[in-house]
Amino acid sequence: MMEADWMGDPNMYPEGSDYLVGYIREHKLGEYLNLIKESKKVCNIPIIASINCY
């Protein structure tokens, strides 16, 4: 049980945590940009997107 707790400690591998945060951010941003592109194709009104929240 103690070994499982030790393996799950995010502080043991901070570079792994940094990598995952960057990876997730990059892919979520890509999904968001695709949503904006598709929305602009089907709408006749201007679409204004902001990526400042990422």
Biopython code that builds the backbone (N, CA, C, O; Angstrom):
import numpy as np
from Bio.PDB.StructureBuilder import StructureBuilder

atoms = [
    (1, "MET", "N", (0.827, -1.185, 0.000)),
    (1, "MET", "CA", (0.000, 0.000, 0.000)),
    (1, "MET", "C", (0.874, 1.253, 0.000)),
    (1, "MET", "O", (0.592, 2.201, -0.732)),
    (2, "MET", "N", (1.913, 1.266, 0.799)),
    (2, "MET", "CA", (2.778, 2.440, 0.863)),
    (2, "MET", "C", (3.501, 2.644, -0.468)),
    (2, "MET", "O", (3.735, 3.778, -0.886)),
    (3, "GLU", "N", (3.852, 1.547, -1.125)),
    (3, "GLU", "CA", (4.526, 1.663, -2.415)),
    (3, "GLU", "C", (3.598, 2.304, -3.450)),
    (3, "GLU", "O", (4.041, 3.125, -4.253)),
    (4, "ALA", "N", (2.338, 1.940, -3.436)),
    (4, "ALA", "CA", (1.373, 2.529, -4.369)),
    (4, "ALA", "C", (1.205, 4.016, -4.096)),
    (4, "ALA", "O", (1.095, 4.802, -5.036)),
    (5, "ASP", "N", (1.183, 4.412, -2.844)),
    (5, "ASP", "CA", (1.087, 5.834, -2.502)),
    (5, "ASP", "C", (2.318, 6.584, -2.989)),
    (5, "ASP", "O", (2.199, 7.697, -3.502)),
    (6, "TRP", "N", (3.480, 5.999, -2.838)),
    (6, "TRP", "CA", (4.722, 6.638, -3.261)),
    (6, "TRP", "C", (4.760, 6.797, -4.777)),
    (6, "TRP", "O", (5.211, 7.827, -5.277)),
    (7, "MET", "N", (4.296, 5.796, -5.512)),
    (7, "MET", "CA", (4.315, 5.845, -6.973)),
    (7, "MET", "C", (3.360, 6.907, -7.509)),
    (7, "MET", "O", (3.595, 7.462, -8.582)),
    (8, "GLY", "N", (2.294, 7.191, -6.779)),
    (8, "GLY", "CA", (1.304, 8.147, -7.250)),
    (8, "GLY", "C", (1.581, 9.577, -6.844)),
    (8, "GLY", "O", (0.790, 10.465, -7.159)),
    (9, "ASP", "N", (2.670, 9.826, -6.160)),
    (9, "ASP", "CA", (2.992, 11.174, -5.700)),
    (9, "ASP", "C", (3.478, 12.018, -6.876)),
    (9, "ASP", "O", (4.537, 11.729, -7.434)),
    (10, "PRO", "N", (2.722, 13.068, -7.274)),
    (10, "PRO", "CA", (3.142, 13.881, -8.423)),
    (10, "PRO", "C", (4.426, 14.664, -8.172)),
    (10, "PRO", "O", (5.074, 15.101, -9.124)),
    (11, "ASN", "N", (4.802, 14.848, -6.920)),
    (11, "ASN", "CA", (6.030, 15.574, -6.609)),
    (11, "ASN", "C", (7.283, 14.749, -6.890)),
    (11, "ASN", "O", (8.386, 15.294, -6.930)),
    (12, "MET", "N", (7.124, 13.449, -7.083)),
    (12, "MET", "CA", (8.277, 12.600, -7.354)),
    (12, "MET", "C", (8.787, 12.795, -8.784)),
    (12, "MET", "O", (9.970, 12.586, -9.049)),
    (13, "TYR", "N", (7.912, 13.192, -9.702)),
    (13, "TYR", "CA", (8.280, 13.364, -11.109)),
    (13, "TYR", "C", (7.722, 14.689, -11.630)),
    (13, "TYR", "O", (6.807, 14.688, -12.453)),
    (14, "PRO", "N", (8.258, 15.815, -11.164)),
    (14, "PRO", "CA", (7.690, 17.109, -11.576)),
    (14, "PRO", "C", (7.826, 17.366, -13.076)),
    (14, "PRO", "O", (6.975, 18.036, -13.662)),
    (15, "GLU", "N", (8.882, 16.846, -13.706)),
    (15, "GLU", "CA", (9.030, 17.061, -15.146)),
    (15, "GLU", "C", (7.947, 16.326, -15.924)),
    (15, "GLU", "O", (7.523, 16.781, -16.986)),
    (16, "GLY", "N", (7.506, 15.204, -15.403)),
    (16, "GLY", "CA", (6.402, 14.478, -16.038)),
    (16, "GLY", "C", (5.110, 15.266, -15.949)),
    (16, "GLY", "O", (4.332, 15.319, -16.902)),
    (17, "SER", "N", (4.892, 15.871, -14.807)),
    (17, "SER", "CA", (3.703, 16.701, -14.624)),
    (17, "SER", "C", (3.737, 17.899, -15.564)),
    (17, "SER", "O", (2.719, 18.244, -16.163)),
    (18, "ASP", "N", (4.900, 18.535, -15.699)),
    (18, "ASP", "CA", (5.043, 19.672, -16.615)),
    (18, "ASP", "C", (4.774, 19.249, -18.054)),
    (18, "ASP", "O", (4.124, 19.969, -18.811)),
    (19, "TYR", "N", (5.275, 18.080, -18.420)),
    (19, "TYR", "CA", (5.066, 17.582, -19.780)),
    (19, "TYR", "C", (3.580, 17.363, -20.045)),
    (19, "TYR", "O", (3.066, 17.766, -21.088)),
    (20, "LEU", "N", (2.897, 16.729, -19.108)),
    (20, "LEU", "CA", (1.477, 16.453, -19.297)),
    (20, "LEU", "C", (0.663, 17.732, -19.390)),
    (20, "LEU", "O", (-0.245, 17.826, -20.217)),
    (21, "VAL", "N", (0.969, 18.711, -18.563)),
    (21, "VAL", "CA", (0.248, 19.986, -18.611)),
    (21, "VAL", "C", (0.446, 20.643, -19.974)),
    (21, "VAL", "O", (-0.515, 21.128, -20.571)),
    (22, "GLY", "N", (1.669, 20.665, -20.467)),
    (22, "GLY", "CA", (1.946, 21.249, -21.781)),
    (22, "GLY", "C", (1.271, 20.491, -22.908)),
    (22, "GLY", "O", (0.727, 21.094, -23.834)),
    (23, "TYR", "N", (1.304, 19.177, -22.831)),
    (23, "TYR", "CA", (0.692, 18.333, -23.858)),
    (23, "TYR", "C", (-0.810, 18.559, -23.914)),
    (23, "TYR", "O", (-1.383, 18.730, -24.990)),
    (24, "ILE", "N", (-1.438, 18.558, -22.755)),
    (24, "ILE", "CA", (-2.886, 18.757, -22.697)),
    (24, "ILE", "C", (-3.253, 20.146, -23.195)),
    (24, "ILE", "O", (-4.202, 20.302, -23.962)),
    (25, "ARG", "N", (-2.510, 21.151, -22.765)),
    (25, "ARG", "CA", (-2.796, 22.522, -23.205)),
    (25, "ARG", "C", (-2.688, 22.635, -24.721)),
    (25, "ARG", "O", (-3.553, 23.230, -25.364)),
    (26, "GLU", "N", (-1.641, 22.071, -25.288)),
    (26, "GLU", "CA", (-1.431, 22.158, -26.733)),
    (26, "GLU", "C", (-2.567, 21.494, -27.502)),
    (26, "GLU", "O", (-3.053, 22.042, -28.491)),
    (27, "HIS", "N", (-2.989, 20.324, -27.054)),
    (27, "HIS", "CA", (-4.028, 19.606, -27.777)),
    (27, "HIS", "C", (-5.405, 20.225, -27.570)),
    (27, "HIS", "O", (-6.222, 20.222, -28.491)),
    (28, "LYS", "N", (-5.672, 20.744, -26.407)),
    (28, "LYS", "CA", (-6.951, 21.427, -26.181)),
    (28, "LYS", "C", (-7.016, 22.699, -27.005)),
    (28, "LYS", "O", (-8.076, 23.042, -27.528)),
    (29, "LEU", "N", (-5.903, 23.401, -27.128)),
    (29, "LEU", "CA", (-5.861, 24.609, -27.941)),
    (29, "LEU", "C", (-6.109, 24.257, -29.407)),
    (29, "LEU", "O", (-6.819, 24.981, -30.105)),
    (30, "GLY", "N", (-5.538, 23.166, -29.871)),
    (30, "GLY", "CA", (-5.770, 22.709, -31.243)),
    (30, "GLY", "C", (-7.230, 22.377, -31.493)),
    (30, "GLY", "O", (-7.774, 22.714, -32.545)),
    (31, "GLU", "N", (-7.867, 21.720, -30.536)),
    (31, "GLU", "CA", (-9.290, 21.407, -30.659)),
    (31, "GLU", "C", (-10.120, 22.685, -30.708)),
    (31, "GLU", "O", (-11.067, 22.788, -31.488)),
    (32, "TYR", "N", (-9.765, 23.645, -29.883)),
    (32, "TYR", "CA", (-10.480, 24.915, -29.842)),
    (32, "TYR", "C", (-10.331, 25.656, -31.171)),
    (32, "TYR", "O", (-11.306, 26.201, -31.688)),
    (33, "LEU", "N", (-9.127, 25.679, -31.721)),
    (33, "LEU", "CA", (-8.907, 26.345, -33.002)),
    (33, "LEU", "C", (-9.677, 25.656, -34.123)),
    (33, "LEU", "O", (-10.198, 26.327, -35.014)),
    (34, "ASN", "N", (-9.754, 24.346, -34.094)),
    (34, "ASN", "CA", (-10.556, 23.629, -35.090)),
    (34, "ASN", "C", (-12.031, 23.977, -34.957)),
    (34, "ASN", "O", (-12.725, 24.121, -35.963)),
    (35, "LEU", "N", (-12.512, 24.113, -33.739)),
    (35, "LEU", "CA", (-13.898, 24.520, -33.516)),
    (35, "LEU", "C", (-14.155, 25.894, -34.123)),
    (35, "LEU", "O", (-15.186, 26.109, -34.761)),
    (36, "ILE", "N", (-13.233, 26.814, -33.931)),
    (36, "ILE", "CA", (-13.377, 28.161, -34.484)),
    (36, "ILE", "C", (-13.370, 28.110, -36.011)),
    (36, "ILE", "O", (-14.195, 28.762, -36.652)),
    (37, "LYS", "N", (-12.462, 27.352, -36.595)),
    (37, "LYS", "CA", (-12.393, 27.240, -38.056)),
    (37, "LYS", "C", (-13.691, 26.687, -38.630)),
    (37, "LYS", "O", (-14.216, 27.214, -39.610)),
    (38, "GLU", "N", (-14.206, 25.625, -38.018)),
    (38, "GLU", "CA", (-15.447, 25.021, -38.496)),
    (38, "GLU", "C", (-16.630, 25.968, -38.308)),
    (38, "GLU", "O", (-17.517, 26.031, -39.159)),
    (39, "SER", "N", (-16.645, 26.694, -37.213)),
    (39, "SER", "CA", (-17.727, 27.649, -36.957)),
    (39, "SER", "C", (-17.727, 28.759, -38.000)),
    (39, "SER", "O", (-18.786, 29.185, -38.460)),
    (40, "LYS", "N", (-16.545, 29.224, -38.370)),
    (40, "LYS", "CA", (-16.440, 30.286, -39.376)),
    (40, "LYS", "C", (-16.925, 29.812, -40.743)),
    (40, "LYS", "O", (-17.433, 30.609, -41.532)),
    (41, "LYS", "N", (-16.772, 28.527, -41.027)),
    (41, "LYS", "CA", (-17.217, 27.989, -42.310)),
    (41, "LYS", "C", (-18.736, 27.971, -42.427)),
    (41, "LYS", "O", (-19.276, 28.192, -43.511)),
    (42, "VAL", "N", (-19.429, 27.712, -41.322)),
    (42, "VAL", "CA", (-20.879, 27.522, -41.396)),
    (42, "VAL", "C", (-21.689, 28.749, -40.985)),
    (42, "VAL", "O", (-22.906, 28.769, -41.175)),
    (43, "CYS", "N", (-21.052, 29.757, -40.435)),
    (43, "CYS", "CA", (-21.777, 30.946, -39.972)),
    (43, "CYS", "C", (-21.568, 32.118, -40.920)),
    (43, "CYS", "O", (-20.519, 32.258, -41.549)),
    (44, "ASN", "N", (-22.593, 32.953, -41.004)),
    (44, "ASN", "CA", (-22.503, 34.158, -41.820)),
    (44, "ASN", "C", (-22.147, 35.383, -40.994)),
    (44, "ASN", "O", (-21.982, 36.474, -41.540)),
    (45, "ILE", "N", (-22.029, 35.213, -39.704)),
    (45, "ILE", "CA", (-21.682, 36.335, -38.833)),
    (45, "ILE", "C", (-20.205, 36.237, -38.465)),
    (45, "ILE", "O", (-19.631, 35.149, -38.499)),
    (46, "PRO", "N", (-19.589, 37.353, -38.116)),
    (46, "PRO", "CA", (-18.175, 37.299, -37.720)),
    (46, "PRO", "C", (-17.973, 36.470, -36.445)),
    (46, "PRO", "O", (-18.745, 36.580, -35.493)),
    (47, "ILE", "N", (-16.958, 35.667, -36.445)),
    (47, "ILE", "CA", (-16.580, 34.864, -35.275)),
    (47, "ILE", "C", (-15.282, 35.456, -34.735)),
    (47, "ILE", "O", (-14.280, 35.532, -35.446)),
    (48, "ILE", "N", (-15.311, 35.868, -33.488)),
    (48, "ILE", "CA", (-14.124, 36.429, -32.848)),
    (48, "ILE", "C", (-13.723, 35.484, -31.724)),
    (48, "ILE", "O", (-14.473, 35.295, -30.766)),
    (49, "ALA", "N", (-12.561, 34.903, -31.840)),
    (49, "ALA", "CA", (-12.100, 33.929, -30.851)),
    (49, "ALA", "C", (-10.980, 34.520, -30.015)),
    (49, "ALA", "O", (-10.232, 35.385, -30.470)),
    (50, "SER", "N", (-10.879, 34.042, -28.794)),
    (50, "SER", "CA", (-9.802, 34.461, -27.909)),
    (50, "SER", "C", (-9.085, 33.227, -27.389)),
    (50, "SER", "O", (-9.721, 32.275, -26.936)),
    (51, "ILE", "N", (-7.768, 33.246, -27.455)),
    (51, "ILE", "CA", (-6.988, 32.138, -26.901)),
    (51, "ILE", "C", (-6.267, 32.576, -25.634)),
    (51, "ILE", "O", (-5.386, 31.872, -25.142)),
    (52, "ASN", "N", (-6.637, 33.731, -25.109)),
    (52, "ASN", "CA", (-5.990, 34.240, -23.904)),
    (52, "ASN", "C", (-6.277, 33.387, -22.675)),
    (52, "ASN", "O", (-5.521, 33.432, -21.704)),
    (53, "CYS", "N", (-7.346, 32.619, -22.701)),
    (53, "CYS", "CA", (-7.676, 31.792, -21.541)),
    (53, "CYS", "C", (-6.805, 30.548, -21.471)),
    (53, "CYS", "O", (-6.833, 29.844, -20.462)),
    (54, "TYR", "N", (-6.042, 30.259, -22.498)),
    (54, "TYR", "CA", (-5.175, 29.094, -22.490)),
    (54, "TYR", "C", (-3.824, 29.548, -22.105)),
    (54, "TYR", "O", (-2.900, 28.739, -22.026)),
]
sb = StructureBuilder()
sb.init_structure("model")
sb.init_model(0)
sb.init_chain("A")
sb.init_seg("    ")
for serial, (resi, resn, name, xyz) in enumerate(atoms, 1):
    if name == "N":
        sb.init_residue(resn, " ", resi, " ")
    sb.init_atom(name, np.array(xyz, "f"), 0.0, 1.0, " ", f" {name:<3s}", serial, name[0])
structure = sb.get_structure()
